[in-house]
Every structure is written in C-alpha cells, then in structure tokens.
Amino acid sequence: MSVEIANPVKRIIQAAVQAAVRFGHGAVTADHLLYALLSDNAAAALLGRCGCDLLHVERELLEYLELLPEQSGRVLRDPRSDATFTRVIETAALRALRAGKPLIEIADLLVPILDQSTSYASMLLGAEGLTRLELLRCVSHGTPAPPLYRSGQGGQGGVRAPGARVHVVLHNDHYTGMEFVVRVLEEVFAHSERAAAARMMQVHTEGRALVGSFELAVALAKAEEVRALATEAGFPLLCTVEEAG
C-alpha cells in the first residue's frame, strides 16, 4: 500500500518552503512547517482545542524566524530540507501507512512536530502546556479530555431499571498499538486471545466496537481502568460507556 500527500498538506509544505525563502533561510525546518500550519484553519482549530494561545505562538515563532541569520545575505530559491522537517514528513507517512490510511493529512503533521524536541516549534508548543498525549487525544477524538460517558435519552441521571446494563465501547485511533488493544481486551474485559484479536480488528476496521455490557458502576470502572492503562502507555485509546438501546 502506498501513501500519498493530501492536497492541503502539499499546500502547507509549499507554504513552509516559501516562508524559508522569504526569510532568506538556507533550510526549511519544522519551525517553518508550524508557521505555515498556523495559517491553516483545521490545524489552528485543533491546536486551539488543545488550549494553545495561537496568537502568542505565532508571534513568538515569527520573532524567532526573523532573528535567524539569512543565508549569505540573500534569499535562496530552493532551500534544502533539514533533519527536523524530513523526520516530520517521514514520520507522518509511516504513521499513515501503519494505520492503513491512503493520505497524509494536516493533523498527521502536528504530533511529529511536537516530537522534534530540538526544534523551536516543539519548545513553543510545550511552553503552551501541550503534552504529547493531550495532542494525540485531540487529533484522535477532537478534545484533549474526551468524556467517558455518552448518555442517551435521560442521561446519566435518568431513571434506569434495577440491574439495567450499559454498553462499553472501544474507539479506533491511528496511534494506539494493536497489541495494546488486544491486551486491554484480555486483561480488562476477560476476552480470550482469539476473541480479543477479532474485536481489535473490528475496532480498527469499523471505527468502534462494543466490548461488553455491564451495570453502570462496573462499566464506568472498566472505562476508567482502560484510560489509566492507556495514559500510562502514552496511547490515546478511548473507551466510552453508552446507554443501551
């Protein structure tokens, strides 16, 4: 399977190259890439949901880029890609390949930028209080703190018959390892190895899968256990409790 670059990502890459040219830098870096991403609505909205002050990040990044020395005092027309830029693109491609995604999308660039700890872009995002796990959750589930309970009619405080059961659901993401999902299904939900592997594939291919039905207190405890295990492992795996029916 091959992975291609989505058109919005191509535009971001070109904008990063143009920024390097405009500043007179000899190489395009992860810093130029973040600078370009801040002008993209989808990337900006995602970082905003993670609590980043985008105006502050953009101002600080612009000041840093302007202070970098120009290459021989002239604007280069074809800056090279430095190691941080190359690693971001290669990591995004590898992640998409492993996840079975045909395209590298905007969100795929943000995590590898944060991972470039030697870059100013990573330092700026870290200074905003952004952690890798929070970013993974936001990229995967739209928020750095996805709720465990998803109520139906009546909500969590509604009338529920004694002994009534709720569903526990696992949700797919492109960062949690398959082996970890299998481990959770075996350890938390007592699935056999074969059943766990089959349910993991259902999560992966269908986006979600019912993994058990329990009374509310038990279901919530299991969802909390999954979150704790995932947090310890650094994965954004989401387990929710949902009303049955």
N, C-alpha and C positions, 0 to 999 in steps of 0.2 A: 504494500500500500504506500502511495506517495502522499506527501503533504504539500499543499500549495499555500501561498500567502494571500489572504483575503485582500480585496482592493483597498479597504480602509487602512489596513496595515501597510500596504505599499505606499499609500499617501503619507502616512506617518513617517516611514523610513525616508522617503524623499524629503519631507519637511525637516527631518533631523540633519540630513546631508546639506540641505540649503542653509540651515542655521549655522553649521560648521563653516560653510563658505562665507556666509555673511559676517561672522565674527573673525574670519581670517585664520581659522584653526587648521592645523595640518592633519587632524584625525577627527572622525565622527565617533562619539562616545555614548555611553549610557546616559550621560548628562544631557547631551543634545536630544537623545531619544525621549527622555522625560519632558524636556522643554517642549518638544513637539506634541507629546501626548496631552499636555495641559491645555492645549487648544482644541482637543477632541472632546465632544460633548459626552460620549459614552465613558471615556476614561476619567474625565473630570467628575462626572456624576458618581462613578464608583468610588473614587478617592474621597469625594465629599461624604458619601455614606459611611466611610470608614473614619470620619472625624477629622480629616485633614483640612487645614486652612489653605485653600488653593491660592488665594491672592498672596499670602505670605510665602508659600513655597515658590511660586512663580517669580516673585520679587527677589528672593534670595538667590534663586538659580540664575536669573538674568544678571544679577550683580556679579556672581561668580564667573559666568561665562565672559562677561565684559572685561574682567580683570585678567583673564588668561592671556598670555602673550600671543600676538599674531605670528604666523609662520613667515619669517624673513620679511616682515613688514608688508606683506602683500596678501591678497585674497587668493586662495587656491581654488581651482575649479573642480578638482577631483580629489577630495580628501580621502585618505585611507580609513579603513575601519580599525579601531583599536581593539584590544583584547576584551574590554567590558562590553562593547557593542556586539562583537562577534559572539560572545558567550550568551548574551540575551537572546539573540536570534536563534542560535543553535539549540539552546535550552527550550525555547518556545516551540521549535519544530519537533524536538524529541518528545516533549510532553504531549503535543497534539498526536504524534504517531502512536505513542503508548496508549492514549485514550481512544484511539480509533477515530479521531476527528480528521476530516479531509482538509481543513483550513486552519491556518494560524490566525487568530482573531485578536482584537485590540486587548482584551483582558489577559490574553496569554503573555503579553509583554511585561505586565506590571510586577508579577512575582519575581521573575528573573532579574528585573532591575533592582528590586529590593535586596536580592541575594548578592548583588555586586557590592560587597561591603567596603571595597576600596574606593568606590565612586562617591562623588559629592551628592549625586541624586539619591543614593541609598541613605546617606547620612541625613539628608534633609527629611526624607520620609520617616526615618527613625526618630528624628527630633520632634516630629509631629505626634509621637507616641504610637505610631503604626507598627504592629508586630507582624511577623510572617503569618502566624495562624489567623489573626484577625483579617488580614488581606485575603488569605485562602478562603475563609468563610464568606467574605464579602463577594469575591469573584464567583464562588460556587453557589451561594444561596441568597445573595443580594443584601446581606447585612452581616456585620461582624458578630452579632449575637442573635442568631435565629431562635425563635421560641420553640420550646419542646412540645407545647400543647397546641393543637389546632382544633378548635371547638367547632361543632356543627350547630344545629338549631338548639337553642337553650344554653349553649356554652358550658364551661366547666362547672358553673354554679347552678345549672339547671337540674330539674328533677330527673333522677336516674333510678331505675328499679333496683332493689337489693340484689347484689350479685351480678349486675349488668357489666358487660365487658366492653372494653375499648380496643382499638387496633394499635399495634406498634408497627411503624413503617420505617424502613431504611431508604435513604435518598442517595442517588448517584452524584458523584462529582468526579473531576478529572485529576485529582491529586491523591486521594486515598488509595493505598495499595490493595490489590485484590486479596493478597494473603491476609492482610489485616481484617478485611471484611469477613473472610471465612473464619478467622479466629474469633471475632466478635459473635458470629452466629453460633459457633460451637460453645464458647465459654459463657455467654450471657443468655442465650436462648436455647441451649442444650440441643442444637441440631446435630445430626450425625455428619461425619465428614462429607459424605456424598450429598446429603440434603443441603448442607451449608454451601458447597460448591455450586449446586444448581440454583440456589436462591441468590447467591452473589452474582451469577450471570444474569439473572432476571433483573436485579438492581442495575447492572451495567447496561443491559440492552433496552430495558423499558423505562429506565429513569427512577424507578422506585419499586418496592416490593413489600407486601405485608409479611412480617416475620413472626407474628404471634398476636394472640388476643388474650387480654388479662383484665382483672379488675383494675380500676383506675390507679389505686395506690401502687400496685405492683408494676403496672405499665410505666408510670412515671419514674419509679425507682430504676427500672431497667433502662429507660431513656437517659436518665442521669448517669448511670454506670457507663453506657456507651460513650456519652460525651466526655466523661472523665478519662476513659481509656484512650479516646481519640486525641484529647488535649495532651495527654502525657506523651503520645506518639507523634504529635505535631501534625495530625491529619484533620481536615475539616468535615469528617464524616458526620452526617446529620441523621439523627433518629428522632422521630416525632410520635406523639400519641394523638390519635384521631378518633372522633366519635364513630362508632359502628353504624352502618346503615345510611 
